[in-house]
Amino acid sequence: MRKRELEMFFGPQHLGMVGNLSITLQVEGDRILKAETNPGYLHRGFEKLMEYRSWIQNFPMVCRINVVEPDSMEMVYAMAVEKLAKIEVPERAHYIRSIYLELARVGSHLFGLWAYANMLGFDTVAQWAMYHRDLILDLFEELTGARVYHIYLWPGGVRRDFPEGFKDKIVNTLHSIGGCVPDYDSTFFNNRLFYERAKGIGRLTCEEAKELGAVGQVLRATGAKLDIRKIEPYAAYQDIDFAVPVREDGDTFSRIWVIRDEMIESVHMIFKLLDKMPQGEVYNKVPNPFKWKIPKGEAYVRVESSRGELGLYMVSNGGDKPYRAHFRTPSYTHGLVILEKLLKGASIADVGNIMISLYVVAPEIDR
Amino acid sequence: MDKLKQELGLFFKDTQMDIPEADRLLVSVKKEQIISILKFLKGKGYDHLVLISCVDWFKEKEFELVYILTCYPEKGHIILKTRISRENAEFKTVIPIFKNAEPYERELHELFGINFAGHPRLTPLFLEREYKIPPFRKDFDTRKYVEEVFGPIPPVEETE
């Protein structure tokens, strides 16, 4: 039979697509000859809008850039403001921030696991992951009053201390999630179906990954033991000892296993942080936010979000608003460069498989 | 960082360098030097291009292009800056050196109107409509644009 080339639109309204992203595929039979990512379905121009709002007013803005993990967005913004205005953060606030970010990482990875398992047809595992993420959102609700967009960090610390008995609640919740790890393993991670479906798909070598600018678990799945929490410790990460999970193969299977190992490591980290947490103040006073002017300067800060290096380049011209802010988001290179490369030669059934394992979050690309 | 600063000073003339704090190097250069300095820094291990950004210095009628580089296993970063004219803004692409520069340059072309010579696809990335002034320039007024396109913003009525 004669084969012919077709143009196929994949997403944003497609069952295999999570998020508002569309990919134009050139296919011949089942093989993809060329893929082009078309972002822009969620472009809200946040970086421009930030130039019209004062330093404090931008907090509700930045967390909305990423729906899955808004907390690391708050963290980079708070860190950039602290760097520009030279504000110190108390020791206890550093610990609270670290615990907050690790909880967010577990929640975000569970969300990613939901998307991935759902796409592969493991509906039960997907529902478990969503339920466990909800338990973490409950913790956030008690701590901050909001479930998704918390707006909890503040230049110079955090907005309020842990409520009474909150420490025990974190421990109980994490124990109940951790108790389900054997169930997750036997139904999903050690399942032959998952192995067959993911092994060898979307393979990336370490050199390629570095050349294309991969970060986070995409890079760690290729064998590079690189984590910004180790390289350039922020918050309280220099005080505790933790492992960086690594896999060698660089395929979809490895990426999902790195996510699993990172979740478990994060839970251990939270326990260590809770044990070491000092007493004291949780924020340093900042000047009156309505009249707050930050001296001229520029800053680049970066954190390890659940998807990799998240950075913010911010310029102040001595005014009460940022002069320019530019987010460096991990999904940007993953979604626009690496995804296009990996899809070349893959089959149509693997588009969702590769995309979700790269953890491409569309709002983060568009900003 | 100090060593790198000395080496850069030896190889490239007319560069302004500053280390405002540990692990952070600011380099301002002329626009002709960017390509050779990026190649030099890549050879020195700074092979991870983090970001290409642009700042619109409206009063000085210049765009400032910002290249941020890191060397992954090490702490710190380099901020490489150059200024180009705001009128008919044009620059060379750096895709031959850093492959992941492609979407960043595409974004700057769309949002600031900078033309990158040699870029394989300067097609629209995010935006839906045509704009007279590229929207991230400082002279683009978002409120005025909204009123022109979507009609005036209705006043908020106070209710008892």
Interface residues (C-beta under 8 A of the other chain):
Chain A: P39 G40 H43 G45 E47 K48 L49 Y52 K210 E211 L212 G213 A224 L226 I231 E232 E298 Y300 R302 E309 G311 Y313 V315 Y323 R324 H326 R328 Y332 T333 L336 V337 D366
Chain B: D23 R24 D47 H48 L49 V50 L51 S53 V55 D56 V66 I68 Y72 P73 E74 K75 G76 H77 I79 F98 K99 N100 E102 P103 Y104 P124 L125 F126 L127 E128 P135 F136 T142
